[in-house]
Every structure is written in structure tokens, then in C-alpha cells.
Amino acid sequence: MSNPLSALNRCPTTRREFLRRSGIGLGTLGLAGVMADDSSRSLLAAGATNPMSPKTPHFAPKANAVIHLFLNGGPSQVDTFDPKPALDQYHGKSIPLDLRTERETGAAYRSPFKFKKYGQSGIEVSELFSHVGEMIDDVCVIRSMHADVPNHEPSLMLMNCGNGQLVRPSVGSWVTYGLGSENQNLPGFIAMCPNGYPIKGAENWQAGFLPGAYQGTYIDSKHKEIEKLIANIRNAAGLPRDQQRRQLDLLQTLNRRHQEARQQDAELESRVQSFELAYRMQIEATDAFDISREPQSIRDMYGDSVQARQILIARRLVERGVRYIQLWHGAGQPWDSHDKIEDNHRRLAGQCSQAIGALLKDLKQRSLLEDTLVIWGGEFGRTPTVELPKPGANAGTNSGRDHNHYGFTMWMAGGGVKGGHVHGATDEFGFQAVENRVHVHDLHATIMHLLGFDHERLTYRYAGRDFRLTDVHGNVVHDIIA
């Protein structure tokens, strides 16, 4: 009986037959090339042996670590770092600006807080953040920030991941992908949020399409005890260290065999690395997160609160080579003051102002501020007009502000930025950025520049194209760089 495949197995006799029979094969080769771009090459770029190994940036960096103080919910710029005397004149009256807001707003609403000039720079700061005011000569205030929409979810994703709609890696993930970590016994990227998750949860510190090793490690910083602060920090089985090491080595050997049969799968590589990191954390994390080892004078300087603890822990993590630490104020969106902004902002600032000022002072006296970039702000700001009462939306008082993405304030300190400097401005009411405007993409480009990266060249190959944090946007704001 003749073999039905024999005709396919023989060599082609004409050029036309060769091309016809090669069509599928050439397509398969092309597909293999695309797949190679998205797997093998990306793994090499991420460092398949140890993705968190220290890496060299494009040029000499001014900063090598970031502490991002995230006031989720949106602090009011006109009540913190952008004073507007015109609001006193127009209080209770309509202002000559017609900007669409998420909820209905009415007349101008003056700030209930006093502002004062601080430092040699004479920058005005609200009484809410007087402790930051004492360090204002080391701070660069950006009063001309703007985003895309007045909604929490897309604005959080834009600020943290560079895109308000699509799944993208977070800033901290890009930083650790580009730089690795200086301490292999701790995560390179840590996100702390007391009492639970912010809006959008772990998406705020996701790795997206980057290897999972670059995702942020979440810590619920409401806890004081190390066993509650970090799950499984102790060896539950009570094994001696040498036996635990042998057990882990066996597990890693089995995992590597499994991995070799699956062409260096990126997710599997991340899982293998996570076992190693967990083992090493049992040694060093116990020390890093234990603020009782700090002198009493330092603990008193920061204060005795949840915010004080997590901010002091951030300084200890920076000392130990952790690359990116994001500190959220609390679960949900605590700074979202649609009502009683005077009471709520005063309470919230009272929880963190002292510790933030202490952080700047502490980093400076330890010569850490010069190469640690400290960032302060929320996902957007708030309107200079009062939010009108609406059933189901607020408590029915004329004492709060709506979301405002048109113009808001963030500040940075250390890490190569100009201290005692104000960049940009909003209009006379603090509603819209009008001078030296800085979009969130520009902020991201500037952060990457301070860390030694050309934001257009720090890319990752995924789905057949090169992605970057700023996508096709972003300009470095050179005026704020020292």
C-alpha cells in the first residue's frame, strides 16, 4: 500500500512547487520570530537568572530610590501649597471660569487655612503642612499639574501606570525593571497602605505585562507586630535554617526541571524567584520593619501614628537598598473631601504632616536626600468652588470641594530636583494650570530622567511592539532639575 505522505516527503522538482509548499513553513518561522520577541528576548532583558539584579541605567542618575507619598482621594491644592487670595475676594460669588466638573459646583470657596512663607525661598505653605514648610528650601513645588479626567479610577491608573484605560505596568514596576534592586533580601518595590486597599487595589502597583517579579509587594501598615505586618515571616514548621535551605534547594531543582521543559516561561520564572525572596526576607525583613530599633529621639521626631510608622519604615527600607516605596494614606480614598473639607483635611494632614517633615529632615541629616526622590501628591486636586449638595453624593453641606484634574499641585524633594523652587502656576483661582503646565506623562518622564533613564528608550517588547511607561507622550521638565 502506498504511503499517502510520500508525495509530501519528496523534494520539490519545480520553483513553483517549492514556493507553494514553503508558504506555511515560512509563516510558521515568522510567527516563531514574533513569539521569540515576546518571550525569550524579553526574559533576557529582564534578567532571567535573577530579574532583580542591579542594572545600569542609560546615564548617571541623580536619584537611586523613590519614596512616593500618595494622598489618595485628591488633596486640595488651594488649601495646601497653592494659595489664592482671589478666593477671599470672590468667596460666595461666581467666578469668571466655566469648567466642567464631575459634580455640580457653585460659588468660590475660600481656604479656611492660613498660609505662611517659609525658608529663604519664601514659598507659601498652608498651616496644614507647616512641618513640610520648615523644609521647603529642599522642596520643588509643581503648581501646574494636570491630568485627563475628574474620576478616581482612571486618574489613579494614569498616575500610577501611565494609562487611565488599559492595563499597564506601574511606575514602580518600570523602575525595578530598569534598575533592579540593591538588596536581594527584600522586595525592590513595596506598597504600604494601612487598613486595606485603595481604590483599584493591587492594580495600582501591578507589573502588567512585565515579569511578575517587578510587581509591588503589598504591606498593611496598620499592624505593629512583624508577624502581622508580613505574613509568614516566621518559619511555621520550625525548621532550622540549614534544613529549610536544603528543602528550598530541592524545590528549586524540581522547579528548574519543570521550567526547562517549558522554554523559560516568564511567569514560572517569577514564581521560582518568589520562593527565594520569601526565604531571604525571613532574615532581613524582621529588622527592616522593626522601628523599635530606632532611637527614641527619632521615633519622637516622626510621631506616634500609623502614618509615622510607615514613613519611618520607608526611610529604613531606603537605607537597605529598596528601590521604590509607595506609601498610601489609607484604604479607599481618604482625601476625597466632598464635605467638611476643613475638618477632614485638618484631621488627615494632622496624621502625616509631622512625619513627612521628619522624613525630609532625617534623610537630609543622613545624606540620603540627595539621591532619594521624595514625591507628594494625589491622583488630582480639588475645585476652588464649593460642591453643591446632592442627595446620595455628599452630606448636604456647602463645605466641600469636587474633583479637579484641570490644575493641581504635587511636590518633589531630593533626588536631583531644585529645592526652594516653584514651577508653573494655576489661574488666579487655582482651577486650571496656565503656566508651564506639567502633565502626568511629563512627571513620569522626569522621574525616569532623574533615575538615569531616557523614558523613550526604557521599553519592553510585548504583543509585537515596544511599550514604555509614557507610551507616546511625555517631556522631561528640565526646569525643575538641579
Buried (B, 14 or more C-beta within 10 A) or exposed (E): EEEEEEEEEEEEEEEEEEEEEEEEEEEEEEEEEEEEBBBBEBBEBBBBEBBBEBBEBBEEBBBBBBBBBBBBBBBBBBBBBBBBEBBEEBEEEEBEBEBEBBBEBBBBBBBBBEBEEBBEBEBBBBBBBBBBBBBBBBBBBBBBBBBBBBBBBBBBBBBBBBBBEEEBBBBBBBBBBBBBBBBBBBBBBBBBBBBEBBBBEBBBBBBBBBBBBBBBBBBBBBBEEBEEBBEEBEEEEEEEEEEBEEEBEEEBEEBEEEBEEEEEBBEBBBBBBBEBBBBBBBEBBBEBBBBEEBEEEEBEBBBEBBBBBBBBBBBBBBBBBBBBBBBBBBBBBBBBBBBBBBEBBBEBBEBBBBBBBBBBBBBBEEEBBBBBBBBBBBBBBBBBBBBBBEEEBBEEEBBBBBBBBBBBBBBBBBBBBBBBBBBBBBBBBBBBBBEBBBBBBBBBBBBBBBBBBBBBEBBBBBEEEEBBBBBEBBBBBEBBBE
